[in-house]
Amino acid sequence: MSTLEKRKATNLPRYAKIRQMNRGSYDRALANEILDAGLVAHCGFIHENKPMVIPMAYARIGDKLYIHGASTTRIIKDNAKGVPASLTVTLIDGLVVARSAFHHSMNYRCAIVHGTAHLVEDHDKQIEALAAITDHILPGRWDECRAMMAKEHKATGVLVMDMEHVSTKVRTGGPVDDTEDLGTDLWAGVVPVTTALGQPFDAYDVPEGTPVPESIPAARRKFA
């Protein structure tokens, strides 16, 4: 662990500290890179004294993360005043196949965020967040869509989570086999895992000849 990493760890609450630093860091720039490349965040919070983890669409604006859902859902309506929360985004890059089942692993990049989530009540901030979430998935899509109706806005809630503590965990490379297994005739290696968006197909009622909007190829380039 570098001197800077040690200094950061000293000031962290126990729940935000990395237990083993060989694959971990507190590099916020790397965390932002992972967050910006992900499609789904798993959001953890407490509901009625029980842990809950829900997959959510999200977006990052600076040091804040935004998630949205129906205004009547538990994660929105029960956390309006502010609640401790955790959010994780994981990108899988490969399956690591070793000669022993014990040494099988995955290559991955993971960002873990701890912070306080609360309801966004300002109208303009809500719209900004919803546009960011939409454009995170499909760059430029918000401006391609028709204007949001009042009833849709009323039915949608937005939570903002301040990124108070951030850490990352990354694994790269091949299998780490026991010395006595090296060179044996059991196959070992890495199976790459890639995420890509496929060719779009029209909804049944789209008039023939309607062009695919630019947000679709933009998303395919972003998540290639």
N, C-alpha and C positions, 0 to 999 in steps of 0.2 A: 504494500500500500504506500502511495506517495505521501509526502508531508502534507500536501494540500488535502488529500483524501482523509488522512488521519485527523486533520483539523476539522473538516466537515463532520466526520463521524462523532467527534467529541461533543459537538453541540446538538446532536440529533436525539429525539426521544427514542426509547428502546424499540418501539414498533417500526420505526423507519430505518433502523440500522441494518446493514447487510451483514449476514452471519458469516459468510465465506467470501472473501474479496477476490479469489482467484479468477472469477468470471464477472465480478460486479464492479460498479463504479457509481459515482455521484455526478457524472458528467451530464449537465442539463442540456447541452447542445446535442449530445447523442440521444438523450431521451426525447427531445423535441423532434429529431429526425425520425425516430421510431414511431412516435405518435402521429406525425404527419404522413407516414407511409401506411398506416393501418386502416382497416375498414371497420372493425368492430372493437369496442372497448367493453370489458367486463367490469361492471360497477358494483362495488360492495358497500352495504350499509346495514344498519340494524333496524328491524321492524318488529315491534312488540317483543323485544328482548331476544329476537332470533336473527342470526346472520342471513342476509339475502345477497345473492349475486345475480345480476341481470345483464345480458348482452344488450348494448345500446349503440346507436349511431352517435357520433360526436364530432366536435371540431375544436381546434386550439386557436385562440387569439392571444398572442403574447404569453403571459404566465397564467392564463385562465383556460379551463376546459368547459365546454358547453355540451350538455346532453338534453334531449327533449323526449317527451312522451305525452300521452293523453293526460289532460289536466286532472283526471280522476284516478290515475294510477297511484299506487302506494309510494313509489319512489319520488313522485312529484308532490302530491298533496300532503304527505306526512313529513316532508323535509323542508317546508317553506321557510321556516325561521332559522335554519342553519343546523347542520348535523355533520359530525366527523364521517368522512367517506374515504374510500380507496378505489382507484381505477387502474386497470392493467390492460396493456395492449401487447400482444405477442405475435411476432412474425416467424413462421417456421421456414427454414431454409433447406433442411435436409434431414433424412433419416440416417443415423450413424449405426452401421451394422458391424458388430464385432464378432469375434469367434466364440466368445462366451456371452450368454444372455445377460449376465451381470454387467457387462461393459457396453451394452447397447445404449444409445443415447440419441439426442437430436441436436442439430445445429439450429440456433434460434437467436432472435434479438427481442428483448423484453424490456418494456418501460413500466415502472411501478410508481404511481403517484398517490400521495397521501395529502389530504387537505380538508377544507370545510366547504360543504355544498349548501347552497341556499337558492331560493326561488328568485328568478329575474322578474321583477315587477314593472320596470320601466318599459313602456311600449316600444320605443325606438331601439332599446337594447335587445328586447325580445326578437324584433325583426332582424337586427344585425346578427344575432346568434343563429336564428333559423336559416338565414341566408348562408352563413358560414358552414353550418352542418350540411346543407344541401350541396354547396359548392365543394366541400371536402370530398364528397363521394363522386359528384359529377361536376367538374370545374366549369363554371359559367352557367349552370343550369337554372339558378334562381332567376336570372334575367330573361331566360327563355320561357319561363312559366307565366301563366296569367297571374294577375294580382291576387294576393291572399284575401279571402272573404272574411268578414267579421266573425262569422260563426266558426270558421276554421281556426281563427286566431284564438277565440274563446275556448275552444276544445283542446288547445295545445299548451302544454306547460314547458318551461325551460328552466333547467338548473344550471347554475354556474359553480364551478369548483375551483377555488384558489389552489394553485400548485405549490403548497407549502413545503413539501419534502418530495424529492424525486430521486430515484435510483434506477440503474439499468443492470441487466444480466445478459451476457452474450456468450454463446459457444460457437466456435468455428473449428474446422479441421477434421481429421479422420479419427478412427477408433483408437482407443488407448488399450491395447491388449496386454495380457501378461507375457512376460518374456518367453516362457516355455511354449506359448501358443503361436509365436511368430514363425512364419515360414511353413506352417502346416497347410494341408490341402483344404481347409475350411475357408470359404470365401469371406472376405471382409472389405468394407469400403463405405462409401457414402452414396445414398440415393437422393439426388436433388429434389426439392419440393418447390414448385413454382406456382405463383398466383397470377392469373391472367383473366381478363374479361373476354368473353366470346363475342361472336358476331351478333349484333342486335337483330331481333325480328319484330315486325310491326304488330301492334294490337289489331284485332279483327276489324275494327271500324275506322282505321286510318285510311284516308283516301289514297288511292294508287298514285304513286309518283311523289308522295310527300317525302322530302329529304330528311335524312337522319340529322338531328341537330349536332352542332359542333361539340357540345358537352360530352357526347358519347365517345367519339375518338379521343377527346382530351382525357377522359377517364381511362380509356384503354392504354393510352401512353403513360399516364401517371402510375397505374398499377401493373404495368408490364413486368 
